[in-house]
Amino acid sequence: MGQQETVATSLADTVREDIGASLADVDADLARRYPGDPGTRQPVHTVYVPADAFTATTLRTWGDEALAALDAHAPDAGALARVLGIPDDLAGPVHDRVRDKLSREPVEDLRIDFEDGYGPRPDAEEDAAAARAAALVAAAYRDGTAAPCMGIRMKCMEAAVRDRGIRTLDIFLTGLMNAGGLPEGLVLTLPKVTYAEQVTAMVRLLEEFEKAHGPASGRIGFEIQIETTQSILGADGRATVARMIEAAEGRATSLHYGTFDYSASCGVSAAHQSLDHPVADHAKAVMQVAAAGTGVRLSDGSTNVLPVGTTEQVHAAWRLHHGLVRRSLARAYYQGWDMHPGHLPTRYAAVYAFYREGLEQAAARLAAYVGKAGGAVMDEPATAKALSSSLLRGLDCGALDTAEVARLTGLTRTELDALAGRPVRQVLSSHSRLRAATGV
């Protein structure tokens, strides 16, 4: 007791040292390419608004119209539950949280659209719209009315519109800098990417802008929109999307699937273009594997079936949208697009029910894992990471409350961050169970 037991070995220390040296480049490459989750909040959706339609009141208008649709077509918890098939025990909490969300923060991620939703315009008109967008975004962040994430979708890097897209991006970013700097929630979207070289060109643009205005190198990231077959499989037979992530040099924040452009490029007829079509599932599976571990997140597409018209028509559109959102969540696509204010009630109803219905089981499994108490399921560190990540996503969007998660798990937000592999936001406590589980 108290003395280290002597064990027999056969390999000299130089063997271990030589192997370590031979794998040093691999270790560095793994750390560079696969840094893991960035530890920031991921919005549950993105809303696109044409640049000429965006105003200082757009976010509140979307929330008010969504609340009006809820009042008109599902005025209470029971009505919403019957339409969407939400279990009775979740109906009240989900309905109340949806209403609160629509009143408080109806849109989590807004993109001012200068691409398909805006189209070709005279240069002077688009110049003015880009400058106006910058002024409105800057004002929204100053007065506290901004969505958590906001930015623009520029025109793509194809020859016909390349110069126009670059100019619009320049005007928008310059306007933000002149109005006080780049907001923390700034998001830029590069659409219709077909070649990794187009991503390289975007990186070059942002590098030059940072040099001109002084933000730290790498400060400005961007989303890559996957809308073409060439972005999934290149002419050389390789997965182009993986090369795009590499070409972004750490600036890619997410991959967004474009339902209708991609489906059309595969020859899918308009009646069958949907985010649950087999061609969509294949594209997103490739995106998912390419992005895994890189810190680049995924966003699913949208449905173009709008919840408008009679109550019967609205309910049918709501059921479709709710089912598609649930399907995406189950496949680990935690973000999507919403095209109409009427989609917001079913977006949040699906998201909130998804996280709340799994709350008690996830919390119990996590508490048992951390406490090494055993249970009906033998979880491993990777599963504990997934469980804590799910709880954190629920907290971020408002599906769950900090107090109830702490009560059920016995863990603080900081401890959940550590289990999920997110950067710890404050000094970690000396919680013995957490140290035992994570090695921290």
C-alpha positions, 0 to 999 in steps of 0.5 A: 500500500502506498508504493507503486507496484512494479510491472514488466514492460518490453518496449523502450521509451524511445519507441513511444517517443518516436511514435509520438514524433511521427504522429505530431503532424497528425495531432496538429491536423486533427486539432486544426480541422476538427476543433469541435463545437464552437460553444455558441448559441445556434439559432433554431431557424433563419428567416429571409426577408427581401432587402427592399421589404426589410424595415425597422419593424420587420421582426416585430411585425413577424411576431405579431402576425404569428401571434394573430395566426395562433389566436385565429387558428389555435387559440388555446393549448388544447386546440394547438395540441389537437392540430399538431398531435402534441401530447396532453402533458406537453400541450400547456407548457409548449403553448405558453412558451410559444406565445412568450417566444413570439412576444419576446423574440419571434425571430432568432436569425434574420437574413436580409436577402439580396439574392433570389428574394431580391433579384436584379436591380439597377446598381444605384437601387441596390447600393442604396438598399445595402447602405440602408440595411447596414443602418437598420441592422446597426440601429437594431443592435444599438436599441436592443431590438435586433434578433440574436443573429442578423446579416445579409445574403449577397449574390453569388460568386458566379460571373454574371453577378459576382461584381454586384455581390462583392459591391453589396457586401462591401457597402453593407460591411462598411456601413456597419463599421461606420456605424460603430463596428461589426455586431456580435451576431453578424452573419453573412451567407454566400449562396450557390457555391459550386467550387471551393475556389469560390469559397477561397475568393470569399475568404480573400474578400473578408481578409482585405476588408479586415485589413482595411478596417482593423477587425482582428484577422478571421473576425468575419465568418460566413455561411456556405449555402449548398444549393447545387449538385456540384457542391455535394459531388464534384466532377472529380468524384470527391465530396466538394463540400468537405473541400469548401470547409477546408477552403474557408480557413476556419471562417465557415460557420455553417452549411445551409441546405437550399431545398428548391434549387438543389432539388431542381438541379437534380431534376426533381419536379416542382410537385416533389421538391421537399426537404424530405425527398431522397435527394435532399436526404443524400445531400444533407447526409454528405454535409453532415459527415463533412461538417462533423467535428469541424465546428461548422453547423448544419441548417435544413431547408424550408417548405414553400407550403404557406399557412394561409387561407381558411382554418382548414388550410392553415391547419394542413400547412401547420401539420406539414411544417411541424412534421418536417421540423420534427423530422429534421430535429430527429436527424440532428439538423437543429436549424431550418428556414421559415418563409412566412410568419405563419411558420413561426408557431409550428417551428417553436411548437415542434422545437419546444415539444422535442426538447421538453419530451426528452427532458426528464429522461435526458436529465436522469441519464446525465445525472446517473452518468455524472454520479456514476450511479448506474441505471437502465442505460449504460452511457459513455462519454460521447453519449453524455456529451450528446445529452448535455448538448441537447439540454443546452440547445433547449436552454438556448432557444427557451424550450427549457429553464435553467432552474428545472434543468439544474433541479433534474440534473444537479448541474449548473450551466457551466458544468453542462458546457464542460460535459458538452465540450463547449468552452467553459464560460466561467471558472469551473467549480471543484465539483467532484462528480463532474471532475470524475466524469470529464477528467477536468 
